[in-house]
Amino acid sequence: MKRILVANRGEIAIRVMKTAQKMGIKTVAVYSTIDRKAPHVKFADEAVCIGAAPSSESYLLGNKIIEVALSLQVDAIHPGYGFLSENADFAEECEKNNIIFIGPKSKAIHVMGSKLAAKEAVKQYNIPMVPGYDQAITDVEKAKLVAQEIGFPILIKASAGGGGKGMRVVEQESDFESQMDRAISEAVAAFGDGSVFIEKYVGSPRHIEIQIMADSHGNVLYFFERECSIQRRHQKVIEEAPSSVLTPELRKRMGEAAVLVAKSCDYLGAGTVEFLLDENLNFYFLEMNTRLQVEHPVTELISGTDLVELQIKVARGEALAMKQEDLKILGHAMELRVYAEDPLNDFLPSVGNLEVYQLPEGEGVRVDNGFEQGMDIPIYYDPMLAKLITYGQTREEAIQIMIKAIADYQVKGVETTLPFGKFVFEHEAFRSGDFDTHFVKKYYSPEKLKDQTQKEAQIAALVALKQYFEDQKMVRLPN
């Protein structure tokens, strides 16, 4: 493998290119017209413009990307995450054109891309699943009977869904029909598919995911867990590894269950098996993400591995060099997704120019970044600027390094999730480890963040004033 095309942009494109460079592999960037001067374009050995700014006219054009790959005689395509990373048809087209797709085979993407097909695939392995009805439903009356049988509260979820779309929690029977109608119409609008399924609503869940890696020689390893319970709008903002609540025994059981999920679809490469963990530490299979996750750096730090390097080696047909017993958890890692979003305005995207953009540095600090000072934030893509990752020997140390790194991260021109991150990392519920996916609903509000910011500004002003008077005293002292 001498040349890889990275079919992505921003921080993940650079992240993949760094490992390829380390392995002596040349890289090709693709970019839209608005990304012409983006850092990932400069970082690559070669770069090709593939279309206009909207992703539907550039980064989602699988045929165009394959055309570029063939013309430049690249050996493989790395899709990153998002865009075409979980597009089975794209993976299949790569296979047909003798281009290595650095990811699973198209069949595994197909199976795990549907929540219902995924449940069907893992059923034979006796992996715990949330009680529910494992067939797609669009008939409201039939669905109502199913909901009564399962018992309220229940969760309605779009079969083809993701990112919290087509998802409704129903606490009581009287609300069922209206919520079912909403879930179906939302699913149709988002995915063109109104089928939903119904399962028991787990009241205080934690979102735990297991990182797996599978080679073509029958080896599947799990690289421990990530805790992803701090979310806004059902989407992750803060992740850590390991989780503060898993015992070694539970970690082993969940890891082994994740390996079975991978085996159920003949998986290849890096993947993530997501579970819900209830208040009694019972775990339930949720879904499998058939790609590298945004939050993979925390796993890399605690396991001492380069997951992108392993992806490339597995794609080349190599066997995994390590065994499960070789893998050990070392220290603790935290990640904050730095989005150009306004936490004081319902986390809505914040578009503008990065007038000031300076990254934190220091021991235990890693920034996977995709932007530079002076750049505009494009409105066409996900608003994530970077991922701020910290590592310490203990959870407490990783948190303290994170709080300092947030303070050192200088951004002016757009609002970001940095103040929200500070709020979470300083909050007693997070620090104690006693939290779940309802953290934002329970503890966070824009008003609380404003109050905290104002108090800190007042304290800073008082400290500055005290220092001023001290300096004045020294000036007045006689020689």
N, C-alpha and C positions, 0 to 999 in steps of 0.2 A: 504494500500500500504506500504509494509515493505522493499522492495528491488527493486531498479531501475538499469537497465543496461544502461549505456550511450554509444550509438553507435557512438562515435566520438573521437577526439583527441584534443590536444592543449588547447588554452584558453577557448573555449566554453565547453569542457568536464569538466574542473575545475569549470567553472562558474556554470554549472548545479549541479555538486556535492556539491558545497558550500551551495546552497539552500536546497538540499536534506538532507544534514547533519544537517542544522538548523531545519529542519522539523522532525528530528529523523528517517530518512529513510536511510538504508544502500545502498551503491553504488557498482556497478561492472564496472570496466574499461575493454575495449578490446583494444588490441594493436597489431601492426605489429612488426616484428623482429627488425626493425631499431628504434622503439620507446620503446624498452624494459626498458630503464632507464628514460623515459620521465616523467615530473612532474605529468601528469594526472594519470599515472600508480601508482605512489607513493601515490597520494592523496586518491585514492579509497580504499574501505574496502577490495575488492578482485579484481584481475586482471587476464585476460586470453589472451594468445597469439592466434590470429586468422589467422595468415598467414605471407607471405613475405611482403617486403617493398612496392611494387607498390599497390596503393589503389584497383586495380582490383583483387588483390590476398589477400586482407585483409578487409579494411573498407567498400568496396562495396559488400562484400559477405553476402548478406541478409540471405540466408539459414544457413550459418555457425553461424551468430550472433544469429539467432533464436534457433539454436541447443544449443548454449552456455546458452542462456536465459532459455531454458527448463531444461537443466541439473542442473542449479543452482536455479531453481524454482523462478525466478524473477517475480514480478508482472507486471512490465511495462518496456518499452524501450523509452528512450528520444533520438531522433536522432540529436539534435543540429541543425546546418545549414550545407548545402553542403552534400556531400556523399549521404545517403539514405533519407534525410529529406523530399524530395519532390518526392519520389518514391512510386507511388500508389500501385504497386504490393507488395512492402515490407510492407506497412501499412496493406494491405489486408491479407498477410500471418500472421502478428501479430494477427489480428482479428480472423483468422481461428484457431490459436493456443491458443486462450484465453489469449493472452498477451495484455495488454493495450498499445496502441501506443499513446504516449503523443504528439498529434497533431490532425489534422482534420481526418475525415473519408476518406477512399480511393476514394470515389465518388467525393468529393470536390477537392482532389488533381488532379484527372483526368480532371475535368472540367477546373480548373484554370491553369492547366499545358499547355494547348493549348491556345495561344492568341486569336485565332478565336473562339474557344468554349467559352472562357471567355466572349468575346464581345457578343456572342449570348445569354449567360445566363443573362447578365445584361441589355440587350436591353429593356426588358419589364418594367424596372424601370425608364426609361427616364433619365438615367445618361449620362451627356455630354461625347461624344467621338470625337476624332479627325476625321474630315471628311475623308472618304476613302471607299475602296471597301472591304466588309467584307467576302470575300470568298478567299480561297487559289487559287493561279494561278501559272502555270508553263509555259503557252503559252505566248511567248514574244509579239506576235502581239496583242493578246487580252489585255495583260497588258498595252501595249502602248496606246491603245484606252482609257482604264480606267484612265491612267495617264493624258491624254489630257483633259478628262472630269473633273478630280479633279483640274487640273491646277498646273503648276510647281511653286516653287520647291516641290518635293514629296520625300517620304521616302519609300524605299523598305525594308521590314523586314521579316526574316525567321519566319514562323509560329511556329515552334518548338524551336525557338531560345532563346538565353539569352547571357549576357556578351558581347554584341556588335557584335557577330558573325552573318554573313548573313545580315548585315545592311548596306545600302548604301543611301546617300543623293544624289539626282539628281537635279541639278539646272536648266538644260535646256534639251529640247527634243532630241537634237543631241547626248547627252551622254547616253540616256536611255538604248539602247540595250546592250551596253558594260557593264554598271553597273548592269543591270538585270542578264546578264550571270554570272557575278562575284558573285552576291548575291546568285544565285541558286547553283553554284558550291561550294561556301563556306558553304552554308546550308547543302548540301549533305555530304561534308567532316566532318562537325562538328556534325550533328545530324542524318545523314542517311535519311534525308527528304528534298527534294528540293522545297517544296511548300513555297511560299512567299505571303505576302499581301502588298497592297499599300495604303498609307494614305498621307494626306497633311503634309508637313514638317512645324513644328512650329518653326519659326525663332530664337527667343531668349527665350527659355523655361527655367523655373526653375523646378527642380525635387522635388516634394513634396509628401511625403507618410504619410498615416494615420495608426497608430497602432490600431488594434481592438482586442477584446477578446470576445469570445462567449461561453456560457455554454449550457448544454443540457436541460435547462429549458426555452429556448426561449429568454434569455437576451443577447443582443449584445451591448457592450460599445465601444466608441472610446476614446483613450488615447492621443488625440491631434496629432500634426504633427511633422515630422522631415524634415528638409531641407537637401537635399542630392545632391546639384548641383555641388559641386567641385568633378570632376571626371577626371580620365585619362583612355583613351581607353574605354569609356562608362562604366567604373566601378568606384564606389565611393571610395574616400579616406578620405574625411572630411564630417562629418555630425553635425548638431546642432538641438536643440529643445529649444524653438519653432522657427519657421521661422520669420525673421525680416520683412516680407512683408504682412503676413496674418492679416486681421482685425478680430475682434471677430465674425462678421457676416459671413465672408468668411470661417473662421475656422469651424463654426457651419454647414454651408452648405456642406463643404467637408467632415466633420465628419459624417454627416447624410447620405451622398452619400456612404461613405465607409461601413456604417452599412447595407445599402441596398445591396451592392455587396456581403457582407457576407451572408445575408439572401437568395440571389439568388441561392446559392449552398448549403444551409443548413449547414453552417460552424460551426465548433467546435474548440475551443482553440484560440491560438494566431495566428494572421495573419496580413499582411500588404497590404494595398491597395495603389497602386502607381498612381500618377496623374502628368500630365504636366500642368504647369501654364504659360500662355503666358504673354506678356508684358502688356496686358490690364486686367490682373488678371482673365481671363477666365480659368477654369480648365477642363481637359479632362481625362477620365479614361484611364489608360495605361495597367495595369495588376495587378494581386494579387499574392503575395508570400505566400505560404501556410506553413509557418514555422516561427520560431523565427528569427528575422533579426540580422545580425552582429551588427548593430547600436542600438540595443534595450536599452543599458545603458543610453543614453541621455534621453529617455522617462521615464525610471525608476527614474532618478534624478529629473526631473521637475514635475512628478506626485506623487512622494513619494510611489511608488509601487514596488513590486518584481514580475516581469512578469513571471519568471520561477515558482515561488510559485503559482501564479494564474493558470498557465498551469497545474501544478500537481493537484491542487484542482479541476479544471474543469474536468480533466481526471478521477478523482475519483468519478465524478458524482455530485459534490457539485455545488450549485448555487452561482453566483457572489454575494459577500456580499455588494458591493457598488452599488449605482445608478449613472446615468450620472451626475446628479446635484451635487453629492458629489465630483466629480473630478475637481480639480483646478490646474492651471499652477502656479508653484512656482519657481521663478528664471530662470536661463538659463544654458544650458549645451552644451559643445563642445566635439567632438570626432575626434581623428586622428588615422587612422589605421597605425600601425607601421609595414610596410612590409620590408622584406629583399630584397629591390630593389634599384637600382642605379638611382636616379633622374637625374643624369648627363648623363646617357646612356639609354634614352628612357624607363626608369623604368623597365629595364630588371632584372630578379631575380639575387640576389647576394648570391652566395653559399660560405660558409666558416665556420670557427669556431668562436664562441662568446668568444673571448679572454677576453674582459671586457663586463659585462652586469649588470648594476646597475640601478634600477628603481627609479623614482622620488617619493617623499612622501610629505605630508603636507596637510593642510586644503583645501578642494575643489579638491583634486587630487585622482582619482581612476585609477588603472591599471588592466585591465583584461589580464593576462599574461599566456603564455604557455611554456616559456623557462627559462633556467638557465645558468649562466656563465659557460663556458667550453664546452657547448653542440655544436655539429655540426648542421648546418641547412640542413635537408634532401631535396633532389632535387625532391622528389616524390609527394610533397603536395603543397597546396597554401602557398606562402611565408610569410604569416602574422605571425609576432612574438607575437604581443600584440595589445591591444587597449588602447590608452591614453585618458582618459576622465576627463574633468574639469567642475566644477560647481561654479557659482557665483550668487549673487543676481541680477546682470544685465548682459547683453551681453558683455559689455566692461570688466567687472570684470572677466568673464569666459575666455575671450581672453587673458587677462593679466596673469591669473594663468596658462593658457596653454603655453604661451611663456616662462615663467619661468620653467615650468615642462619639456618642450622640452630641455632647457639648462641643466637641472639637470639629464636628461636621458642619461646615459653613455653607448655607444656601440662601441666596437672596434673589428675588424675581418671581419665584413661585412658592406656593405653600407645599409642605411635605408632611409625611407621616412621622417625621422625627419627634415632634412634641408628643404625639400619641404614644410613640415607643417609650419615651421617658416616663410618661404617666404610668404605663403598664409595668415597666421594670422597677419603678419605685413603689408600686402598690403592694400593700401587705398580703393581699390574696395571692398575687403572683409569686411574691418572694417566699411565701410559706408553702407553695405548691398546691394549695387548696383552691383549685379553680376548675372550670369546665368550659364548654363551648358557649355558655351564656355570659362569659366575663363582661363583654361590652355592654350587654343589656342590663346586667346587674350593677356594674360599678362605674361605667363611663358615661359622661355627658359632656357636650361642648362647654357647658357652664362650669363644670368641675375643672376642665382643662384651663379655661380662662382664669378662674380663681387661682389655680396653682401658678400660672404664668405671672399674674399680677403680684402675688405674694413674693415670688422669687425676684421680680423686678424691684419691689420695695426693699427687700433685704439687700440686694446688690447696691441700691442707691444709698442705704444707710451705711453699709461697709465703706463705700467710696467717700461718703461725707466724713466718717470717722478718720479715714486715712488722710483726708485733706487737712483736718484739724491737727492731726499728729505731725504732718509735714510742716504746717504753719508754725507749730511750737518749736520744731527743730530749727527752722529758719530764724526764729527770734532769739534763740539761745546766744548769749554773748560768747565771743571767742576766748 
